[in-house]
Amino acid sequence: MLRMERAVSPSTGTVTMVLVHDQTFEIHEEARDYSLSLQARGRSPHTQRSYLPRISRYLNWCAGRGTDWRAVSLGDLARYKFHVEQTPDRRSRRLPTGKTVNAHLTSVCEFLRFCAAQGHIPQEVADRLTEPRFLRFAPVGYHRGEGGEHQTVRARILKAPEIEKPPAVLSLKQSQQVVEAARTARDRLLLSILLAGGLRIGEALGLRREDMHLLPDATHLGCRHRGPHLHVRPRQDNTNGARAKGGRPRVVPLVGTSVHRYRDHLGEREGVPGAAGSDYVFVNLAGPYAARPMTYSNAKQIIERTGIRCGFRARPHMMRHTAATRWVRNGVDADVVQTLLGHVSSASTAVYLHATDDDLRAAVELAAARTGR
């Protein structure tokens, strides 16, 4: 049986997730190469930690059935899909959702396509898992080339049905409550930036003080953007492991409340020995790791505990969903929301465009009021 382990380079200290045999500790070479390719492409450590267990599950399933994973057929993958669908989660004891099943299939298919490209498996093995489909609507920036309008893409054949649900968000009252319930100026600032700017938690934890441009004019800093704002800059050297997904820099405007809370936080930092020497915006305020940059697990626990004190569930990414949903509900154009969120594809932003029950009822009632019916 294969399991995921952390491999640390003795020369650079770089961490790579690998699959090893639980008895011999032999490294699965193809999975290792795939993990290294994810690293080389700038994919986050979280991506490795998500993909490798799914690939391990597939490889173990093949080994248990006596199936050669290098020569998998479409029927084999269909049986594997059924296996994933019918196996309850070990913690919740619930069957996986369609989205979870598709995540497993995507990881496996990407791994097999990589193996085919590297010559580890025949190309026809990867080809039989996808089929050409007509590209009806081209995404922004897509170049059709010489083929004219009739372009196709390779799409995965097997896919589980997904029930699309709007993301969980906080109401305006809950947003105010969670910020007010925060116990430090740092936590209030963090929640304000997540709620008002829609940042990912990794982007917020990777912020440096040089990224915060809070004056009405920042031209003296060589910045052409006006008004208070912050810069999301992808960095690979964050000591807390924070990552800006996608590797694309962007500018996020800040409201006056966030500016004031940043100043409150700076005053709070002055009482932390060693914090003045750290360029990170969010650092630990007490304990043995005081003045070190906050980690994801620390920030996650703080936000969740703050939500518990308020009597509702709160998670870091819920703040981003709340910001995006609020922008859409207030009539902000979808392309502006996409830019603010740093989404590469408009499909990622489309999840916030779903109509709620209140939207549907309001539309019917408005039409009835106008027609008198």
C-alpha positions as CSV (number, residue, x, y, z in Angstrom):
1,M,0.0,0.0,0.0
2,L,1.1,3.5,-0.8
3,R,0.9,6.5,1.5
4,M,1.9,10.2,1.3
5,E,5.0,11.4,3.1
6,R,7.0,14.6,3.2
7,A,10.4,14.5,1.5
8,V,12.9,17.2,2.5
9,S,15.8,18.1,0.3
10,P,19.0,17.9,2.4
11,S,20.6,20.7,0.2
12,T,17.8,23.2,-0.2
13,G,15.3,22.2,2.5
14,T,12.5,22.1,-0.1
15,V,9.6,20.0,0.9
16,T,8.1,17.7,-1.7
17,M,5.1,15.4,-1.1
18,V,5.8,11.8,-2.3
19,L,4.1,8.4,-2.2
20,V,6.0,5.6,-0.5
21,H,5.3,1.9,0.1
22,D,4.2,1.5,3.7
23,Q,6.4,-1.6,4.2
24,T,9.5,-1.0,2.0
25,F,9.4,2.8,2.0
26,E,10.2,2.7,-1.7
27,I,9.2,5.9,-3.4
28,H,6.7,5.7,-6.3
29,E,8.8,7.3,-9.0
30,E,6.1,8.4,-11.4
31,A,4.1,10.1,-8.5
32,R,7.3,11.7,-7.3
33,D,8.0,13.2,-10.8
34,Y,4.4,14.4,-11.0
35,S,4.7,16.1,-7.6
36,L,7.9,17.8,-8.7
37,S,6.2,19.0,-11.8
38,L,3.5,20.6,-9.7
39,Q,6.2,22.4,-7.8
40,A,7.9,23.5,-11.0
41,R,4.7,24.9,-12.3
42,G,4.2,27.0,-9.2
43,R,1.4,25.0,-7.8
44,S,0.9,25.5,-4.0
45,P,1.9,22.9,-1.4
46,H,-1.8,22.6,-0.7
47,T,-2.3,21.3,-4.3
48,Q,0.3,18.6,-3.7
49,R,-1.3,17.6,-0.4
50,S,-4.7,17.4,-2.2
51,Y,-3.6,15.5,-5.4
52,L,-1.2,13.0,-4.0
53,P,-3.7,11.2,-1.6
54,R,-6.1,10.9,-4.5
55,I,-3.5,9.4,-6.8
56,S,-2.4,7.1,-3.9
57,R,-6.0,5.9,-3.6
58,Y,-6.2,5.1,-7.3
59,L,-2.9,3.3,-7.3
60,N,-3.9,1.2,-4.3
61,W,-7.2,0.4,-5.8
62,C,-5.6,-0.8,-9.0
63,A,-3.1,-2.9,-6.9
64,G,-5.9,-4.4,-4.9
65,R,-7.8,-5.5,-8.0
66,G,-4.7,-6.7,-9.9
67,T,-5.2,-4.0,-12.5
68,D,-2.2,-2.4,-14.2
69,W,-2.5,1.3,-13.6
70,R,-0.4,2.0,-16.6
71,A,-2.9,0.3,-19.0
72,V,-6.2,1.5,-17.4
73,S,-9.2,1.3,-19.7
74,L,-12.2,3.6,-19.7
75,G,-14.2,0.7,-18.0
76,D,-11.6,0.5,-15.3
77,L,-11.9,4.2,-14.6
78,A,-15.7,3.8,-14.5
79,R,-15.4,1.1,-11.9
80,Y,-13.0,3.3,-9.9
81,K,-15.5,6.2,-10.1
82,F,-18.2,3.9,-8.7
83,H,-15.8,2.8,-5.9
84,V,-15.3,6.4,-4.9
85,E,-19.0,7.2,-5.1
86,Q,-20.0,4.3,-2.9
87,T,-17.2,4.6,-0.2
88,P,-18.3,6.7,2.8
89,D,-15.9,9.3,4.2
90,R,-14.0,7.9,7.2
91,R,-14.8,10.9,9.4
92,S,-18.4,11.9,8.5
93,R,-19.5,8.4,7.3
94,R,-21.3,10.2,4.5
95,L,-21.0,9.4,0.8
96,P,-18.9,11.9,-1.2
97,T,-20.6,14.6,-3.2
98,G,-20.4,14.8,-6.9
99,K,-17.8,17.6,-6.6
100,T,-15.6,15.4,-4.4
101,V,-15.8,12.5,-6.9
102,N,-14.9,14.8,-9.8
103,A,-11.9,16.1,-7.8
104,H,-10.7,12.5,-7.5
105,L,-11.2,11.8,-11.2
106,T,-9.5,15.1,-12.2
107,S,-6.4,14.3,-10.1
108,V,-6.1,10.8,-11.6
109,C,-6.6,11.9,-15.2
110,E,-4.1,14.7,-14.8
111,F,-1.6,12.3,-13.4
112,L,-2.2,9.8,-16.2
113,R,-1.8,12.6,-18.8
114,F,1.4,13.7,-17.2
115,C,2.7,10.1,-17.3
116,A,1.8,9.8,-21.0
117,A,3.6,13.1,-21.8
118,Q,6.7,11.8,-20.0
119,G,6.6,8.4,-21.7
120,H,5.7,6.4,-18.5
121,I,2.6,5.0,-20.1
122,P,1.3,4.8,-23.7
123,Q,-0.3,8.0,-25.0
124,E,-3.5,6.1,-26.0
125,V,-4.1,5.3,-22.4
126,A,-4.5,9.0,-21.6
127,D,-6.3,9.8,-24.8
128,R,-9.1,7.3,-24.2
129,L,-10.1,9.1,-21.0
130,T,-11.1,12.2,-22.8
131,E,-13.0,13.1,-25.9
132,P,-13.1,16.2,-28.2
133,R,-15.9,18.7,-27.5
134,F,-16.9,21.8,-29.4
135,L,-15.8,25.0,-27.7
136,R,-19.0,27.1,-28.0
137,F,-17.9,30.1,-25.9
138,A,-14.2,30.9,-26.0
139,P,-12.8,32.2,-22.6
140,V,-11.1,35.6,-22.4
141,G,-7.7,35.5,-24.1
142,Y,-8.3,32.3,-26.0
143,H,-6.7,32.2,-29.4
144,R,-8.5,30.1,-32.0
145,G,-5.4,30.0,-34.3
146,E,-5.8,28.8,-37.9
147,G,-8.7,26.5,-37.2
148,G,-11.2,29.4,-37.4
149,E,-14.3,29.2,-35.3
150,H,-14.6,25.4,-35.1
151,Q,-12.4,24.8,-32.2
152,T,-12.5,21.8,-29.9
153,V,-11.1,20.9,-26.5
154,R,-10.3,17.6,-24.8
155,A,-12.9,17.1,-22.0
156,R,-13.0,14.2,-19.5
157,I,-15.5,11.6,-20.4
158,L,-16.4,10.4,-16.9
159,K,-18.0,13.0,-14.7
160,A,-20.3,12.8,-11.7
161,P,-23.3,15.1,-11.5
162,E,-22.8,18.0,-9.2
163,I,-25.5,19.9,-7.3
164,E,-24.5,23.5,-7.5
165,K,-25.0,25.5,-4.3
166,P,-24.2,29.1,-3.7
167,P,-21.2,29.5,-1.4
168,A,-21.8,29.9,2.3
169,V,-21.6,33.6,3.3
170,L,-22.1,35.8,6.3
171,S,-24.9,38.4,6.5
172,L,-24.1,42.0,7.0
173,K,-24.9,41.7,10.7
174,Q,-22.8,38.6,11.1
175,S,-19.9,40.3,9.4
176,Q,-20.1,43.2,11.8
177,Q,-20.4,40.8,14.8
178,V,-17.3,38.7,13.8
179,V,-15.1,41.8,13.5
180,E,-16.3,43.3,16.7
181,A,-15.8,39.9,18.5
182,A,-12.1,39.8,17.5
183,R,-9.9,40.1,20.6
184,T,-6.9,42.0,19.0
185,A,-6.4,44.8,16.6
186,R,-4.5,42.4,14.4
187,D,-7.5,40.0,14.2
188,R,-9.9,42.9,13.4
189,L,-7.6,44.0,10.6
190,L,-7.3,40.5,9.2
191,L,-11.1,40.0,9.2
192,S,-11.7,43.5,7.7
193,I,-9.3,42.9,4.8
194,L,-10.8,39.5,4.1
195,L,-14.4,40.8,4.2
196,A,-13.8,44.1,2.4
197,G,-11.1,43.1,0.0
198,G,-12.0,39.4,-0.8
199,L,-8.4,38.2,-0.3
200,R,-7.6,34.5,0.1
201,I,-6.2,33.8,3.5
202,G,-2.8,32.9,2.0
203,E,-2.7,36.2,0.2
204,A,-3.4,38.1,3.5
205,L,-0.8,36.2,5.5
206,G,1.8,36.8,2.8
207,L,1.3,40.6,2.9
208,R,4.4,42.7,3.8
209,R,4.2,46.2,5.1
210,E,5.6,47.5,1.8
211,D,2.4,46.1,0.2
212,M,0.2,48.5,2.2
213,H,-0.2,51.8,0.4
214,L,-2.6,53.7,2.6
215,L,-2.1,57.3,1.6
216,P,-4.4,59.1,-1.0
217,D,-1.4,59.3,-3.3
218,A,1.4,56.7,-3.5
219,T,3.4,58.1,-6.4
220,H,6.4,58.7,-4.1
221,L,6.5,54.9,-3.7
222,G,6.6,54.5,-7.4
223,C,3.0,53.3,-7.4
224,R,0.5,54.8,-10.0
225,H,-2.6,53.6,-8.1
226,R,-4.6,56.2,-6.3
227,G,-6.4,56.0,-3.0
228,P,-5.7,53.5,-0.1
229,H,-5.0,50.0,-1.5
230,L,-2.8,47.0,-1.0
231,H,-0.8,44.9,-3.4
232,V,-1.1,41.1,-3.6
233,R,2.3,39.9,-4.7
234,P,3.1,36.2,-5.3
235,R,6.2,35.3,-3.3
236,Q,7.9,31.9,-3.0
237,D,10.0,32.8,0.0
238,N,7.3,33.3,2.7
239,T,8.6,31.6,5.8
240,N,5.0,30.9,7.0
241,G,4.2,29.0,3.8
242,A,1.6,31.6,2.7
243,R,0.9,31.5,-1.1
244,A,-0.9,33.8,-3.5
245,K,-2.8,31.3,-5.7
246,G,-2.4,31.7,-9.5
247,G,0.9,33.6,-9.3
248,R,-0.7,36.8,-10.6
249,P,-0.2,40.1,-8.8
250,R,-3.1,42.5,-8.3
251,V,-4.2,45.6,-6.5
252,V,-7.1,45.7,-4.0
253,P,-8.6,49.0,-2.9
254,L,-9.1,49.5,0.8
255,V,-11.9,51.3,2.6
256,G,-11.2,53.9,5.4
257,T,-12.2,51.4,8.1
258,S,-9.4,49.0,7.1
259,V,-6.9,51.9,7.1
260,H,-7.8,52.9,10.7
261,R,-7.6,49.3,11.8
262,Y,-4.2,48.9,10.2
263,R,-3.0,51.9,12.2
264,D,-4.4,50.3,15.4
265,H,-2.6,47.1,14.6
266,L,0.7,49.0,14.1
267,G,0.3,50.4,17.6
268,E,-0.4,46.9,19.0
269,R,2.8,45.5,17.2
270,E,5.0,48.0,19.0
271,G,4.5,46.2,22.2
272,V,5.7,42.9,20.7
273,P,9.5,42.4,21.1
274,G,11.1,41.7,17.7
275,A,8.0,42.6,15.7
276,A,9.6,45.8,14.4
277,G,12.2,43.7,12.6
278,S,9.5,41.7,10.7
279,D,8.1,43.0,7.4
280,Y,5.1,40.8,7.6
281,V,1.8,42.6,8.3
282,F,0.4,39.8,10.4
283,V,2.6,38.4,13.1
284,N,2.1,36.4,16.3
285,L,1.6,38.8,19.3
286,A,2.5,36.5,22.2
287,G,4.0,33.1,23.1
288,P,7.2,31.5,22.1
289,Y,6.6,32.4,18.4
290,A,5.9,36.0,19.0
291,A,6.9,38.3,16.2
292,R,7.0,35.4,13.7
293,P,4.5,35.6,10.7
294,M,1.2,34.0,11.4
295,T,0.5,30.6,9.8
296,Y,-2.6,29.4,8.1
297,S,-3.5,27.0,10.9
298,N,-3.2,29.8,13.5
299,A,-5.3,32.2,11.5
300,K,-7.9,29.5,10.8
301,Q,-8.3,28.7,14.5
302,I,-8.6,32.4,15.4
303,I,-11.4,33.0,12.8
304,E,-13.2,29.8,13.7
305,R,-13.1,30.6,17.5
306,T,-14.3,34.1,16.8
307,G,-17.3,32.7,14.9
308,I,-18.1,30.3,17.8
309,R,-18.1,33.2,20.2
310,C,-20.7,34.9,17.9
311,G,-22.8,31.8,17.7
312,F,-22.2,30.8,14.0
313,R,-19.7,29.1,11.8
314,A,-16.9,31.2,10.4
315,R,-14.1,30.1,8.1
316,P,-11.3,32.1,6.3
317,H,-12.6,31.4,2.8
318,M,-16.2,32.3,3.8
319,M,-15.0,35.9,4.2
320,R,-13.9,35.9,0.5
321,H,-17.2,34.4,-0.5
322,T,-19.0,37.1,1.5
323,A,-17.1,39.9,-0.2
324,A,-17.7,38.5,-3.7
325,T,-21.4,37.9,-3.1
326,R,-21.9,41.4,-1.7
327,W,-20.2,42.9,-4.7
328,V,-22.4,41.0,-7.1
329,R,-25.6,41.8,-5.1
330,N,-24.7,45.5,-5.2
331,G,-24.5,45.5,-9.0
332,V,-20.7,45.3,-9.5
333,D,-20.0,44.1,-13.0
334,A,-18.8,40.5,-13.2
335,D,-15.5,41.4,-14.9
336,V,-14.7,43.8,-12.0
337,V,-15.5,41.1,-9.5
338,Q,-13.2,38.7,-11.4
339,T,-10.4,41.2,-11.3
340,L,-10.8,42.0,-7.6
341,L,-10.8,38.3,-6.7
342,G,-7.8,37.6,-9.0
343,H,-9.7,34.9,-10.9
344,V,-8.0,33.8,-14.1
345,S,-11.2,32.3,-15.5
346,S,-14.6,33.9,-15.4
347,A,-16.0,30.4,-14.6
348,S,-14.5,30.8,-11.1
349,T,-16.5,34.0,-10.6
350,A,-19.7,32.5,-12.0
351,V,-20.5,30.7,-8.7
352,Y,-21.4,34.1,-7.2
353,L,-23.9,34.9,-9.9
354,H,-26.4,32.2,-8.9
355,A,-29.8,33.5,-8.0
356,T,-31.0,32.8,-4.4
357,D,-34.5,32.0,-3.3
358,D,-34.9,35.7,-2.3
359,D,-33.9,36.8,-5.8
360,L,-36.4,34.4,-7.4
361,R,-39.2,35.5,-5.1
362,A,-38.4,39.2,-5.6
363,A,-38.5,38.8,-9.4
364,V,-41.9,37.1,-9.4
365,E,-43.4,39.6,-6.9
366,L,-42.0,42.6,-8.9
367,A,-43.5,41.2,-12.2
368,A,-46.8,40.5,-10.5
369,A,-46.9,44.1,-9.0
370,R,-46.3,45.6,-12.4
371,T,-48.8,43.5,-14.3
372,G,-51.4,43.5,-11.5
373,R,-51.6,39.7,-11.5
